[in-house]
Amino acid sequence: MTFLNDIKDYPWTSLLAGVLPARLAARLPKRFQAPASQIVPPASVAGRALTIVIAIMTFLACLTAGGVYMVHQSASAWVDDIASEITIELNPLETTDIEKKMTLVSLFLAKQPGISRVKPMSADDSAKLLEPWIGSTEALSALPVPRLIAVEIDRSDPPDIEAIQKALTENFEGVTLDDHRRWQSEIRTITRSTALGGIAVLALVAAATVAVIVSATRSAMATNREIIEVLHFVGANDRFISSEFERHFLGLGVRAGLVGAIAAAITFLLMPLIVSLLGGGAVTEAETRRLLGSGELDIGGYFLLALIVVVVAALCMVTSRLGVFRVLKTYA
């Protein structure tokens, strides 16, 4: 409750003065000017170096969270696309007239409930699927390349995959069904691994931020030790003293967090241009889009960046509170 009251009582209108350069901040209306601290001079705890460090930490946290968010969104789209289709494979070695068999299997599938579209693939289409691995060569025409039928299922009323697979096995030889479960499992595994890596990076960033705030708090209290001792002498309690430091670090966290988050948002907006400037061709851009989608964050992604700013500001405030109380115990 005390923490919420401190946030409510914080002079939020003075944050703009902390973000802008000193010359521009001095020209702001009076209500936007930062009030002078009665105990701790702002320069003693909110130096430029500390602000830059926290802004960099926030920038890294936003990049990590935004990257994981885009990978998750892209992977979810992949899984949805894969789950909406099944593939039928026909072995050309087990039939003399593969085209006739393709037609019969396609007609059989089209009659099954829950199937919305059946698309037989030509021999050239099947061969093109192998080109990324063996290249474009005329030898492909001599190879017994399996023929494929792409089947799109109705998501609102999906068919019984096991029943269809059993019916194909009973009625046709050399026909197999792939429901892409293995690919879905691998995509989910990659997504989880990416998320765990992102959480690890965020934990390291949070730990580094806490360490920096603790060091800055101790330094500020050591610099203002005489003032703190006088306040103790006149009856000021530890909560009153800590609130002065908390306000400084809360404002510092908001200002630095906004700078880091805005820089990260600009980076995501310019990502397609950055890939192009680094020499990425059409293939690189296509693969990047396949991995990260459009490369731009949606509303949910920008909300995540804003949430990181709130977390960084709260982390600065809570860490300073705990650090002040710990140091004040040594003054008793």
For each residue, the residues with C-beta under 8 A, 3 or more apart:
1: 4 5
2: 5 6 239
3: 6 7 317 318 321
4: 1 7 8
5: 1 2 8 9
6: 2 3 9 10 243 246 247 250 317
7: 3 4 10 250 317
8: 4 5
9: 5 6
10: 6 7 247 250 251
11: 14 34 35 247
12: 15
13: 16 31 32
14: 11 17 18 32 33 34 35 251
15: 12 18 19 251 254 255
16: 13 19 20 25 28 32
17: 14 20 25 28 32 33 34
18: 14 15 25 34 46 251 252 255
19: 15 16 255 258 259
20: 16 17 24 25 28
21: 24 25
22: 25 26
23: 26 27
24: 20 21 27 28
25: 16 17 18 20 21 22 28 33 34
26: 22 23
27: 23 24
28: 16 17 20 24 25 32 33
29: 32 33
30: 33
31: 13
32: 13 14 16 17 28 29
33: 14 17 25 28 29 30
34: 11 14 17 18 25 42 251
35: 11 14
36:
37: 40 41 42 244 247 248
38: 244
39: 224 227 228 231 241 244
40: 37 44 45 220 224 227 244 245 248
41: 37 44 224
42: 34 37 45 46 248
43: 46 47
44: 40 41 47 219 220 223 224
45: 40 42 50 216 217 219 220 245 248 249 252
46: 18 42 43 50 51 248 249 251 252
47: 43 44 50 51
48: 51 52
49: 52 53
50: 45 46 47 53 54 212 216 252
51: 46 47 48 54 55 252 255 256 259
52: 48 49 55 56 256
53: 49 50 56 57 212 256
54: 50 51 57 58 209 212 252 253 256 257 260 312 316
55: 51 52 58 59 256 257 259 260 263
56: 52 53 59 60 260
57: 53 54 60 61 205 208 209 212 260 312
58: 54 55 61 62 256 257 259 260 261 264 308 309 312
59: 55 56 62 63 259 260 261 263 264
60: 56 57 63 64 201 205 260
61: 57 58 64 65 201 202 205 206 260 308 312
62: 58 59 65 66 260 261 263 264 265 305 308
63: 59 60 66 67 264 267
64: 60 61 67 68 198 201 202 205
65: 61 62 68 69 198 202 304 305 308
66: 62 63 69 70 264 268 297 301 304 305
67: 63 64 70 71 198 292
68: 64 65 71 72 194 195 197 198
69: 65 66 72 73 297 300 301 304
70: 66 67 73 74 292 293 295 297 301
71: 67 68 74 75 191 194 291 292
72: 68 69 75 76 191 194 195
73: 69 70 76 77 293 298
74: 70 71 77 78 290 291 292 293
75: 71 72 78 79 187 188 190 191
76: 72 73 79 80
77: 73 74 80 81 293
78: 74 75 81 82 187
79: 75 76 82 83 184 187 188
80: 76 77 83 84
81: 77 78 84 85
82: 78 79 85 180 183 184 187
83: 79 80 155 180 184
84: 80 81 152 153 155
85: 81 82 150 151 152 153 180
86: 151 153 161 177 178 179 180
87: 148 149 150 151 177 178 180
88: 105 109 148 149 151 168 175 176 177 178
89: 146 147 148 175 176 177 178
90: 95 98 101 102 105 146 147 148 149 174 175
91: 94 95 144 146 174 175 176
92: 95 98 144 145 146 147
93: 144 174
94: 91 173 174
95: 90 91 92 98 101 173 174
96:
97: 100 101
98: 90 92 95 101 102 147
99: 102 103
100: 97 103 104
101: 90 95 97 98 104 105 172
102: 90 98 99 105 106 120 147 149
103: 99 100 106 107 120
104: 100 101 107 108 172
105: 88 90 101 102 108 109 149 168 172 175
106: 102 103 109 110 118 120 149
107: 103 104 110 111
108: 104 105 111 112 167 168 171 172
109: 88 105 106 112 115 118 149 151 164
110: 106 107 115 118
111: 107 108
112: 108 109 115 159 164 167
113: 157 159
114: 153 154 157 158 159 160
115: 109 110 112 118 151 152 153 154 159
116: 152 153 154
117: 151 152
118: 106 109 110 115 149 150 151 152
119: 149 150 151 152
120: 102 103 106 147 149
121: 125 126 147 148 149 150
122: 125 126
123: 126 127 141 145 147
124: 127 128
125: 121 122 128 129 148
126: 121 122 123 129 130 145 146 147 148
127: 123 124 130 131 140 141 145
128: 124 125 131
129: 125 126 132 148
130: 126 127 133 134 140 145
131: 127 128 134 135 136 140
132: 129
133: 130
134: 130 131 137 140
135: 131
136: 131 140
137: 134 140
138: 141 142
139: 142 143
140: 127 130 131 134 136 137 143 145
141: 123 127 138
142: 138 139
143: 139 140
144: 91 92 93
145: 92 123 126 127 130 140
146: 89 90 91 92 126
147: 89 90 92 98 102 120 121 123 126
148: 87 88 89 90 121 125 126 129
149: 87 88 90 102 105 106 109 118 119 120 121
150: 85 87 118 119 121
151: 85 86 87 88 109 115 117 118 119
152: 84 85 115 116 117 118 119
153: 84 85 86 114 115 116 158 159
154: 114 115 116 157 158 159
155: 83 84 158
156:
157: 113 114 154
158: 114 153 154 155 161
159: 112 113 114 115 153 154 163 164
160: 114 163 164
161: 86 158 164 165 177 179
162: 165 166
163: 159 160 166 167
164: 109 112 159 160 161 167 168 177
165: 161 162 168 169 177
166: 162 163 169 170
167: 108 112 163 164 170 171
168: 88 105 108 164 165 171 172 175 176 177
169: 165 166 172 175
170: 166 167
171: 108 167 168
172: 101 104 105 108 168 169 175
173: 94 95
174: 90 91 93 94 95
175: 88 89 90 91 105 168 169 172
176: 88 89 91 168
177: 86 87 88 89 161 164 165 168
178: 86 87 88 89
179: 86 161
180: 82 83 85 86 87 183 184
181: 184 185
182: 185 186
183: 82 180 186 187
184: 79 82 83 180 181 187 188
185: 181 182 188 189
186: 182 183 189 190
187: 75 78 79 82 183 184 190 191
188: 75 79 184 185 191 192
189: 185 186 192 193
190: 75 186 187 193 194
191: 71 72 75 187 188 194 195
192: 188 189 195 196
193: 189 190 196 197
194: 68 71 72 190 191 197 198
195: 68 72 191 192 198 199
196: 192 193 199 200
197: 68 193 194 200 201
198: 64 65 67 68 194 195 201 202
199: 195 196 202 203
200: 196 197 203 204
201: 60 61 64 197 198 204 205
202: 61 64 65 198 199 205 206
203: 199 200 206 207
204: 200 201 207 208
205: 57 60 61 64 201 202 208 209
206: 61 202 203 209 210 315
207: 203 204 210 211
208: 57 204 205 211 212
209: 54 57 205 206 212 213 312 315 316 319
210: 206 207 213 214 315 319
211: 207 208 214 215
212: 50 53 54 57 208 209 215 216
213: 209 210 216 217 249 315 316 319 320 323
214: 210 211 217 218 319 323
215: 211 212 218 219
216: 45 50 212 213 219 220 249
217: 45 213 214 220 221 245 249 319 320 323 324 327
218: 214 215 221 222 323 327
219: 44 45 215 216 222 223
220: 40 44 45 216 217 223 224 245 248
221: 217 218 224 225 228 245 324 327
222: 218 219 225
223: 44 219 220
224: 39 40 41 44 220 221 227 228
225: 221 222 228 229 331
226: 229 230
227: 39 40 224 230 231
228: 39 221 224 225 231 232 241 328 331
229: 225 226 232 233 331
230: 226 227 233 234
231: 39 227 228 234 236 240 241
232: 228 229 235 236 241 331
233: 229 230
234: 230 231
235: 232
236: 231 232 240 241
237: 240 241
238: 241 242 324 325 328
239: 2 242 243
240: 231 236 237 243 244
241: 39 228 231 232 236 237 238 244 245 324 328
242: 238 239 245 246 320 321 324 325 328
243: 6 239 240 246 247
244: 37 38 39 40 240 241 247 248
245: 40 45 217 220 221 241 242 248 249 320 321 323 324
246: 6 242 243 249 250 317 320 321 324
247: 6 10 11 37 243 244 250 251
248: 37 40 42 45 46 220 244 245 251 252 320
249: 45 46 213 216 217 245 246 252 253 316 317 319 320
250: 6 7 10 246 247 253 254 313 316 317
251: 10 14 15 18 34 46 247 248 254 255
252: 18 45 46 50 51 54 248 249 255 256 316
253: 54 249 250 256 257 312 313 314 315 316 317
254: 15 250 251 257 258 309 313
255: 15 18 19 51 251 252 258 259
256: 51 52 53 54 55 58 252 253 259 260 312
257: 54 55 58 253 254 260 261 308 309 310 312 313
258: 19 254 255 261 262 309
259: 19 51 55 58 59 255 256 262 263
260: 54 55 56 57 58 59 60 61 62 256 257 263 264 309 312
261: 58 59 62 257 258 264 265 305 306 308 309
262: 258 259 265 266
263: 55 59 62 259 260 266 267
264: 58 59 62 63 66 260 261 267 268 305
265: 62 261 262 268 269 297 302 305
266: 262 263 269 270
267: 63 263 264 270 271 274
268: 66 264 265 271 295 296 297 301
269: 265 266 296
270: 266 267 273 274
271: 267 268 274 275 292 295 296
272: 275 276 285 294 295 296
273: 270 276 277
274: 267 270 271 277 278
275: 271 272 278 280 284 285 288 295
276: 272 273 280 285
277: 273 274
278: 274 275
279:
280: 275 276 284 285 288
281: 284 285
282: 285 286
283: 286 287
284: 275 280 281 287 288
285: 272 275 276 280 281 282 288 289
286: 282 283 289 290
287: 283 284 290 291
288: 275 280 284 285 291 292 295
289: 285 286 292 293 294 295
290: 74 286 287
291: 71 74 287 288
292: 67 70 71 74 271 288 289 295
293: 70 73 74 77 289 296
294: 272 289
295: 70 268 271 272 275 288 289 292
296: 268 269 271 272 293
297: 66 69 70 265 268 300 301 302 304 305
298: 73 301 302
299: 302 303
300: 69 297 303 304
301: 66 69 70 268 297 298 304 305
302: 265 297 298 299 305 306
303: 299 300 306 307
304: 65 66 69 297 300 301 307 308
305: 62 65 66 261 264 265 297 301 302 308 309
306: 261 302 303 309 310
307: 303 304 310 311
308: 58 61 62 65 257 261 304 305 311 312
309: 58 254 257 258 260 261 305 306 312 313
310: 257 306 307 313 314
311: 307 308 314 315
312: 54 57 58 61 209 253 256 257 260 308 309 315 316
313: 250 253 254 257 309 310 316 317
314: 253 310 311 317 318
315: 206 209 210 213 253 311 312 318 319
316: 54 209 213 249 250 252 253 312 313 319 320
317: 3 6 7 246 249 250 253 313 314 320 321
318: 3 314 315 321 322
319: 209 210 213 214 217 249 315 316 322 323
320: 213 217 242 245 246 248 249 316 317 323 324
321: 3 242 245 246 317 318 324 325
322: 318 319 325 326
323: 213 214 217 218 245 319 320 326 327
324: 217 221 238 241 242 245 246 320 321 327 328
325: 238 242 321 322 328 329
326: 322 323 329 330
327: 217 218 221 323 324 330 331
328: 228 238 241 242 324 325 331 332
329: 325 326 332
330: 326 327
331: 225 228 229 232 327 328
332: 328 329
